Amino acid sequence: MEVNEKRSCSRFGCRVPILCRKGTLFDNSQTMDISKGGVGLISSKFIPLNSNLVMEIALSPKSEPLLAVGKVKWVQKLGSQERYRVGMAFTDISAQAGNRLEDYLGK
């Protein structure tokens, strides 16, 4: 699948743990990049397009995880492995979490 650049926010390289839930524990993943508008991640499970997921993003080992809801915008299988590159847009993030993310991004 070809990924078109339609991002409204610049993404920054970011390798931190992310915990996604779909009702119950869904998938342990790691971010690849992050912006104030969304996150790119690597998943060991296929996540269908347009899925809405609650995410806990551990921006720092010493702080509480950032909580947000995101929608899967694209999925790309990585080679022959059972790993997927996933692009998500934040659909619900509190003002406090948004401020913490902006601080993390240096905005």
Backbone as CSV, one residue per row, in Angstrom:
resi,resn,N_x,N_y,N_z,CA_x,CA_y,CA_z,C_x,C_y,C_z
1,MET,0.841,-1.178,0.000,0.000,0.000,0.000,0.887,1.242,0.000
2,GLU,0.640,2.152,-0.883,1.404,3.387,-0.943,0.794,4.396,0.019
3,VAL,1.641,5.069,0.760,1.179,6.036,1.741,1.338,7.430,1.159
4,ASN,0.246,8.160,1.045,0.288,9.534,0.550,0.524,10.477,1.706
5,GLU,1.327,11.501,1.488,1.596,12.491,2.522,0.441,13.479,2.597
6,LYS,-0.456,13.282,3.528,-1.595,14.170,3.728,-1.601,14.724,5.143
7,ARG,-0.472,14.644,5.819,-0.398,15.069,7.209,-0.479,16.578,7.307
8,SER,-1.220,17.039,8.293,-1.289,18.475,8.547,-0.260,18.902,9.589
9,CYS,0.367,17.941,10.266,1.354,18.228,11.311,2.641,17.476,11.009
10,SER,3.769,18.125,11.266,5.061,17.464,11.087,5.230,16.381,12.138
11,ARG,5.769,15.239,11.709,6.027,14.151,12.638,7.485,14.161,13.038
12,PHE,7.746,13.711,14.264,9.088,13.645,14.805,9.383,12.200,15.180
13,GLY,10.598,11.739,14.862,10.994,10.386,15.233,10.837,10.187,16.732
14,CYS,10.274,9.073,17.114,9.962,8.834,18.525,9.833,7.336,18.736
15,ARG,10.712,6.748,19.516,10.660,5.313,19.773,10.308,5.077,21.235
16,VAL,9.014,5.048,21.531,8.555,4.804,22.898,7.459,3.749,22.866
17,PRO,7.258,3.032,23.968,6.197,2.023,24.015,4.819,2.660,23.897
18,ILE,3.918,1.914,23.284,2.524,2.337,23.182,1.660,1.119,23.469
19,LEU,0.631,1.305,24.237,-0.297,0.227,24.563,-1.634,0.605,23.952
20,CYS,-2.119,-0.216,23.030,-3.414,0.048,22.404,-4.432,-0.926,22.965
21,ARG,-5.619,-0.428,23.140,-6.700,-1.281,23.643,-7.899,-1.170,22.728
22,LYS,-8.552,-2.281,22.516,-9.807,-2.298,21.771,-10.760,-3.073,22.663
23,GLY,-11.420,-2.388,23.564,-12.228,-3.036,24.581,-11.333,-3.540,25.698
24,THR,-10.532,-4.553,25.414,-9.557,-5.081,26.364,-8.171,-4.917,25.743
25,LEU,-7.150,-5.457,26.394,-5.796,-5.352,25.873,-5.768,-5.838,24.428
26,PHE,-5.270,-5.002,23.527,-5.288,-5.332,22.103,-3.904,-5.617,21.559
27,ASP,-2.949,-4.755,21.855,-1.664,-4.929,21.202,-0.589,-4.099,21.883
28,ASN,0.556,-4.667,22.081,1.718,-3.902,22.537,2.526,-3.527,21.310
29,SER,2.802,-2.262,21.162,3.474,-1.752,19.976,4.523,-0.735,20.387
30,GLN,5.237,-0.229,19.392,6.208,0.837,19.623,5.985,1.914,18.584
31,THR,6.029,3.170,19.034,5.863,4.270,18.103,7.085,4.369,17.200
32,MET,6.879,4.930,16.030,7.963,5.245,15.091,8.116,6.755,14.978
33,ASP,6.983,7.439,15.008,6.988,8.894,14.949,5.699,9.404,15.589
34,ILE,5.717,10.688,15.929,4.574,11.269,16.623,4.479,12.751,16.274
35,SER,3.264,13.266,16.288,3.025,14.696,16.090,1.844,15.077,16.969
36,LYS,1.494,16.343,16.960,0.329,16.736,17.758,-0.966,16.213,17.138
37,GLY,-0.904,15.732,15.898,-2.103,15.236,15.233,-2.221,13.735,15.147
38,GLY,-1.140,12.998,15.442,-1.236,11.549,15.319,0.071,10.856,15.620
39,VAL,0.072,9.554,15.358,1.223,8.725,15.695,1.375,7.628,14.643
40,GLY,2.634,7.288,14.355,2.937,6.137,13.517,3.520,5.063,14.414
41,LEU,3.137,3.824,14.182,3.617,2.755,15.049,3.862,1.476,14.282
42,ILE,4.556,0.563,14.931,4.781,-0.789,14.429,3.966,-1.727,15.312
43,SER,3.174,-2.590,14.676,2.328,-3.524,15.405,2.619,-4.949,14.955
44,SER,2.528,-5.877,15.886,2.701,-7.290,15.541,1.385,-7.914,15.092
45,LYS,0.308,-7.137,15.131,-1.005,-7.614,14.701,-1.579,-6.658,13.672
46,PHE,-2.365,-7.203,12.755,-3.053,-6.371,11.779,-4.154,-5.588,12.492
47,ILE,-4.222,-4.306,12.225,-5.262,-3.453,12.788,-6.066,-2.902,11.613
48,PRO,-7.352,-3.205,11.508,-8.139,-2.778,10.353,-8.239,-1.256,10.229
49,LEU,-8.311,-0.788,8.981,-8.525,0.629,8.702,-9.763,1.130,9.428
50,ASN,-9.724,2.366,9.832,-10.828,3.062,10.501,-11.134,2.539,11.898
51,SER,-10.289,1.628,12.430,-10.462,1.187,13.813,-10.183,2.364,14.746
52,ASN,-10.969,2.487,15.789,-10.737,3.485,16.833,-10.129,2.770,18.023
53,LEU,-8.975,3.260,18.472,-8.256,2.610,19.559,-7.920,3.601,20.650
54,VAL,-8.043,3.158,21.892,-7.568,3.929,23.030,-6.099,3.604,23.184
55,MET,-5.261,4.647,23.282,-3.818,4.451,23.362,-3.262,5.026,24.654
56,GLU,-2.280,4.343,25.197,-1.471,4.853,26.295,-0.051,4.951,25.752
57,ILE,0.464,6.169,25.648,1.791,6.383,25.082,2.734,6.806,26.204
58,ALA,3.759,5.992,26.424,4.720,6.253,27.498,5.811,7.190,26.973
59,LEU,5.575,8.501,27.038,6.538,9.472,26.529,7.820,9.496,27.346
60,SER,7.703,9.159,28.621,8.861,9.159,29.507,8.645,8.099,30.577
61,PRO,9.711,7.401,30.987,9.546,6.389,32.029,9.124,6.974,33.371
62,LYS,9.336,8.281,33.562,9.045,8.910,34.849,7.708,9.645,34.888
63,SER,6.942,9.606,33.795,5.664,10.320,33.788,4.524,9.362,33.466
64,GLU,3.329,9.799,33.798,2.137,9.021,33.474,2.004,8.922,31.957
65,PRO,1.463,7.804,31.452,1.280,7.685,30.005,0.289,8.733,29.489
66,LEU,0.501,9.134,28.261,-0.409,10.045,27.577,-1.582,9.217,27.076
67,LEU,-2.808,9.617,27.390,-3.999,8.889,26.949,-4.643,9.616,25.785
68,ALA,-4.994,8.862,24.739,-5.639,9.451,23.571,-6.424,8.376,22.838
69,VAL,-7.384,8.811,22.036,-8.104,7.923,21.134,-7.629,8.264,19.728
70,GLY,-7.346,7.231,18.944,-6.887,7.445,17.582,-7.635,6.572,16.605
71,LYS,-7.638,7.003,15.344,-8.288,6.260,14.271,-7.226,5.823,13.273
72,VAL,-7.254,4.542,12.890,-6.292,4.005,11.928,-6.585,4.587,10.551
73,LYS,-5.591,5.280,9.984,-5.736,5.910,8.679,-5.109,5.087,7.558
74,TRP,-4.044,4.329,7.868,-3.422,3.456,6.881,-2.644,2.348,7.580
75,VAL,-2.491,1.231,6.864,-1.751,0.074,7.372,-0.897,-0.462,6.224
76,GLN,0.354,-0.794,6.523,1.262,-1.331,5.518,2.005,-2.512,6.118
77,LYS,1.926,-3.678,5.468,2.648,-4.858,5.952,4.136,-4.669,5.695
78,LEU,4.950,-5.070,6.669,6.399,-4.937,6.565,7.003,-6.252,6.103
79,GLY,7.366,-6.345,4.848,8.011,-7.538,4.299,7.202,-8.791,4.515
80,SER,7.905,-9.893,4.770,7.226,-11.175,4.963,6.925,-11.439,6.432
81,GLN,7.330,-10.515,7.295,7.092,-10.683,8.728,5.640,-10.362,9.067
82,GLU,5.196,-10.842,10.204,3.868,-10.488,10.705,3.981,-9.214,11.526
83,ARG,4.400,-8.143,10.869,4.518,-6.837,11.493,3.933,-5.820,10.529
84,TYR,3.327,-4.786,11.100,2.624,-3.803,10.295,3.011,-2.388,10.728
85,ARG,3.175,-1.523,9.763,3.381,-0.091,10.004,2.002,0.522,9.935
86,VAL,1.623,1.266,10.971,0.268,1.802,11.099,0.336,3.311,11.309
87,GLY,-0.496,4.036,10.590,-0.623,5.478,10.767,-1.958,5.796,11.406
88,MET,-1.920,6.527,12.521,-3.146,6.853,13.250,-3.259,8.352,13.448
89,ALA,-4.480,8.847,13.390,-4.756,10.253,13.690,-5.463,10.311,15.033
90,PHE,-5.048,11.253,15.890,-5.743,11.421,17.161,-7.143,11.966,16.889
91,THR,-8.140,11.333,17.485,-9.517,11.803,17.341,-10.049,12.378,18.651
92,ASP,-9.418,12.005,19.766,-9.830,12.524,21.069,-8.619,12.522,21.990
93,ILE,-8.225,13.712,22.398,-7.100,13.853,23.310,-7.424,15.040,24.216
94,SER,-7.277,14.865,25.513,-7.621,15.941,26.446,-6.674,17.118,26.257
95,ALA,-7.094,18.282,26.719,-6.253,19.477,26.643,-4.958,19.248,27.416
96,GLN,-5.060,18.613,28.584,-3.862,18.350,29.393,-2.905,17.418,28.650
97,ALA,-3.426,16.346,28.058,-2.581,15.418,27.313,-1.986,16.110,26.087
98,GLY,-2.767,16.946,25.417,-2.274,17.699,24.271,-1.146,18.636,24.661
99,ASN,-1.287,19.290,25.823,-0.226,20.180,26.317,1.043,19.398,26.634
100,ARG,0.895,18.221,27.253,2.055,17.387,27.561,2.750,16.937,26.281
101,LEU,1.961,16.602,25.258,2.532,16.193,23.984,3.279,17.353,23.327
102,GLU,2.703,18.541,23.364,3.382,19.713,22.795,4.685,20.009,23.539
103,ASP,4.670,19.856,24.875,5.901,20.033,25.645,6.950,19.011,25.203
104,TYR,6.520,17.765,25.020,7.420,16.711,24.595,8.028,17.025,23.226
105,LEU,7.208,17.578,22.335,7.655,17.886,20.980,8.438,19.198,20.920
106,GLY,8.462,19.925,22.036,9.208,21.178,22.072,8.503,22.312,21.382
107,LYS,7.184,22.294,21.400,6.386,23.342,20.743,5.994,24.400,21.733
